[in-house]
Amino acid sequence: MQEEPKKTQKAHSTKIQVVALKALKKKVGKENAGRMEQGGGKGAASFMSPGDLADPMTDPHFVVAFRRRMLFPEPLQNDKHECQHKNGSKTCNIKHVADHGRHAVACQLGGGVMGKHDELKYVVGGWAKDQGKRPQYEQEIPKWNKLGEMDSRGRPKRAILDVVYWHEGRQACVDVSLVDGSELVGGGNPKYAIPRREKTKHVRYPGPDLYPFVIDARGRWGKEALAWAASLVRHLDEAEREQEIRRLRILVSNCVQTGVAEQIIAAGKTRE
């Protein structure tokens, strides 16, 4: 007899939360509302409460990630305000003041962009292995090669996919990707950053064998990443499914937020 009141109470509580969130987004302004949007969704803040399913982040990285999530304009305290990312003897030195980590996360010097990507690739592949798959990394898929076209370095376009394994008699190809939707140069609605990246992947690699695994640097998951994860644990009972999905969310959150924080720290401090 208590079931209906509980449902009504839950629906009422949800409405209150929606109204409160709308009011908060209006209060913080359009740009910060976009940052909140990209930091939302299940698993986005899993780095804050890993429990016993994963190791916690190091304190310096956690502080930066937490400050960025709390919308501090300067996630790193005592930032030098001139990017210290380096390639060899070349230092970036681009000024970045109170930009919410925008420049540091996107800066191509220092290897941080590819570093984040590669760490996420191994997290995703490692979890797939735990589900009984036999993942291989950085595999060329000839059917998607475009050898008549050149890439930005003047080389023939080869299709190199991040995580590849066999599933039900065919190759499953997972391509991981990170976006920073709320910090897009030129504006635009941040919520379209992930689906736009997913669509771009499907255009480049057409057909059912591709699984785009797109995550926002603030934590939000793409719908196709969520669907892929769910497909690998559908054979488990409900309790096991929930635990494995939660574990993946924590692993991904720790990985992405550690990588983002490391880029911000490296940009803002002089390394000895």
C-alpha positions in Angstrom: 0.0 0.0 0.0 3.0 2.3 0.4 4.3 1.9 -3.2 2.2 4.7 -4.7 3.1 7.3 -2.1 6.8 6.5 -2.6 6.5 6.9 -6.3 4.7 10.2 -5.9 7.3 11.4 -3.4 10.1 10.5 -5.8 8.4 12.3 -8.7 7.9 15.4 -6.6 11.5 15.3 -5.4 12.7 15.1 -9.0 10.7 18.1 -10.0 12.2 20.1 -7.1 15.7 19.1 -8.2 15.0 20.1 -11.8 13.7 23.5 -10.8 16.6 24.1 -8.4 19.1 23.1 -11.1 17.6 25.5 -13.6 17.7 28.3 -11.0 21.4 27.5 -10.3 22.4 27.5 -13.9 20.6 30.9 -14.4 22.5 32.3 -11.4 26.0 31.1 -12.5 25.6 32.4 -16.1 25.7 30.8 -19.5 29.3 29.8 -19.7 29.3 28.1 -16.2 26.0 26.6 -16.9 27.6 24.9 -19.9 30.4 23.7 -17.7 27.9 22.2 -15.3 26.1 20.5 -18.2 29.3 18.8 -19.4 30.1 17.8 -15.8 26.8 16.1 -15.3 25.4 12.7 -15.9 26.1 9.3 -14.3 29.7 8.7 -13.6 30.9 12.3 -14.3 32.0 12.8 -10.7 32.9 9.2 -9.8 36.5 10.3 -9.1 35.2 11.9 -5.9 34.0 8.6 -4.4 35.9 5.6 -5.8 35.1 3.4 -2.7 37.0 0.1 -2.9 36.6 -0.4 -6.6 39.6 1.7 -7.7 42.5 3.6 -6.2 41.8 7.2 -5.4 43.5 10.1 -7.2 46.6 11.6 -5.8 45.9 14.7 -3.6 47.4 17.3 -6.0 45.4 16.0 -8.9 42.2 15.6 -6.9 42.5 19.2 -5.6 42.8 20.6 -9.2 40.0 18.3 -10.5 37.7 19.3 -7.6 38.4 23.0 -8.0 37.6 22.7 -11.7 34.4 20.9 -11.0 33.5 23.7 -8.5 33.9 26.2 -11.3 37.0 28.0 -9.9 38.3 30.1 -12.8 41.8 29.0 -11.7 41.8 25.3 -10.9 45.5 25.5 -10.0 46.4 27.7 -7.1 49.4 30.0 -7.6 49.3 29.4 -11.4 52.2 31.0 -13.3 49.6 32.2 -16.0 52.1 31.4 -18.8 51.8 27.9 -20.1 54.9 25.8 -19.2 54.1 22.9 -21.5 57.3 21.9 -23.4 58.4 20.0 -26.5 62.1 19.7 -26.1 63.5 23.1 -25.6 60.4 24.9 -26.8 58.1 26.2 -24.1 54.5 27.3 -25.0 54.4 30.5 -22.9 50.8 31.4 -24.0 49.1 33.4 -21.3 46.1 31.8 -19.6 44.5 33.8 -16.8 41.3 32.5 -15.1 40.3 30.5 -18.1 39.0 27.4 -16.2 41.9 25.3 -17.6 40.8 25.8 -21.2 44.3 26.4 -22.7 46.1 23.8 -20.6 43.7 21.0 -21.5 43.9 21.7 -25.2 47.6 22.7 -25.5 49.4 20.4 -28.0 52.9 20.8 -26.4 54.1 18.4 -23.8 52.2 15.3 -24.9 49.3 15.8 -22.5 46.5 15.5 -25.1 47.7 12.2 -26.4 48.6 11.1 -22.9 45.0 11.4 -21.8 43.8 9.6 -24.8 46.2 6.7 -24.5 45.5 6.2 -20.7 41.7 6.2 -21.5 42.3 3.7 -24.3 44.0 1.2 -21.9 41.4 1.7 -19.2 38.6 0.9 -21.7 40.5 -2.1 -23.1 41.5 -3.4 -19.7 37.8 -3.3 -18.6 36.8 -5.1 -21.8 39.4 -7.8 -21.0 37.8 -8.2 -17.6 34.6 -9.0 -19.3 36.2 -11.8 -21.2 37.3 -10.0 -24.4 40.8 -10.2 -25.9 41.5 -6.6 -26.8 44.3 -5.5 -29.1 45.4 -1.9 -29.3 46.1 0.5 -32.2 45.0 -2.0 -34.9 44.8 -1.1 -38.5 41.4 -1.8 -40.1 42.1 -2.0 -43.9 38.4 -1.6 -44.9 38.5 1.9 -43.5 41.8 3.0 -44.9 41.8 5.9 -47.3 45.2 5.5 -48.9 44.4 7.9 -51.7 44.0 10.8 -49.2 46.6 12.4 -47.1 46.5 13.3 -43.4 47.8 16.5 -41.8 51.3 15.2 -42.0 51.1 14.3 -45.6 50.8 10.5 -45.1 48.2 8.2 -46.5 45.1 8.0 -44.2 45.2 4.7 -42.4 42.4 3.6 -40.1 44.1 2.9 -36.7 41.5 2.0 -34.1 42.2 2.1 -30.4 40.7 -1.1 -29.0 39.8 -4.0 -31.3 38.4 -7.5 -30.3 36.3 -10.2 -31.8 32.7 -10.4 -30.8 30.1 -12.8 -32.2 32.2 -13.6 -35.3 33.1 -10.0 -36.2 35.6 -7.3 -35.2 34.4 -4.8 -32.7 36.3 -1.5 -32.9 36.2 1.0 -30.1 37.6 4.4 -30.8 38.1 6.6 -27.7 37.9 10.3 -27.9 37.9 13.3 -25.5 36.2 16.6 -26.0 36.1 19.7 -23.8 32.6 20.9 -24.9 32.2 23.8 -22.5 35.5 25.4 -23.6 34.9 25.3 -27.4 36.5 28.2 -29.1 33.9 30.3 -30.8 31.1 29.2 -28.5 28.3 26.9 -29.5 26.1 24.8 -27.3 28.4 22.5 -25.3 25.8 19.7 -25.2 26.3 19.0 -28.9 30.1 18.4 -28.6 29.8 14.7 -27.7 27.1 13.7 -30.3 29.0 15.8 -32.9 32.2 13.8 -32.2 30.3 10.5 -32.3 28.8 11.4 -35.7 32.3 12.4 -37.0 33.6 9.0 -36.0 30.7 7.2 -37.8 31.3 9.2 -41.0 35.0 8.3 -40.9 34.4 4.7 -40.0 31.0 3.7 -41.4 29.2 0.5 -40.5 28.1 -1.4 -37.4 31.6 -2.4 -36.2 32.5 1.0 -34.8 31.8 2.0 -31.2 32.7 5.6 -30.5 33.7 6.0 -26.8 33.4 9.7 -26.3 33.9 11.4 -22.9 33.9 15.1 -22.0 36.9 16.4 -20.1 34.5 17.5 -17.4 33.1 14.0 -17.1 30.0 13.6 -19.1 29.7 10.3 -21.1 28.5 9.9 -24.6 25.4 7.8 -25.2 27.3 5.4 -27.4 29.9 4.8 -24.7 27.2 4.0 -22.2 25.5 1.6 -24.7 28.8 -0.1 -25.5 29.5 -0.7 -21.8 26.0 -2.0 -21.1 26.3 -4.4 -24.1 29.4 -6.1 -22.5 27.8 -6.9 -19.2 24.3 -7.8 -20.3 25.0 -11.5 -19.6 25.6 -10.8 -15.9 23.0 -10.7 -13.2 21.6 -7.3 -12.2 23.9 -6.8 -9.1 27.0 -7.8 -11.1 26.1 -5.6 -14.0 25.6 -2.6 -11.8 28.9 -3.1 -10.0 30.9 -3.5 -13.2 29.3 -0.5 -14.8 30.0 1.5 -11.6 33.6 0.3 -11.6 34.1 1.4 -15.2 32.7 4.8 -14.5 35.1 5.2 -11.6 38.1 4.0 -13.7 37.2 6.3 -16.5 36.5 9.3 -14.2 39.8 8.8 -12.4 41.7 8.5 -15.6 40.2 11.5 -17.4 40.3 13.8 -14.4 43.9 12.8 -13.5 44.9 13.5 -17.1 43.1 16.9 -17.2 44.6 17.9 -13.8 48.1 16.9 -14.9 47.9 19.1 -17.9 46.7 22.0 -15.8 49.5 21.4 -13.2 52.2 21.1 -15.9 51.0 24.3 -17.6 51.0 26.3 -14.5 54.1 25.3 -12.6 57.8 25.3 -13.6 59.1 21.8 -13.5 62.6 21.3 -12.0 
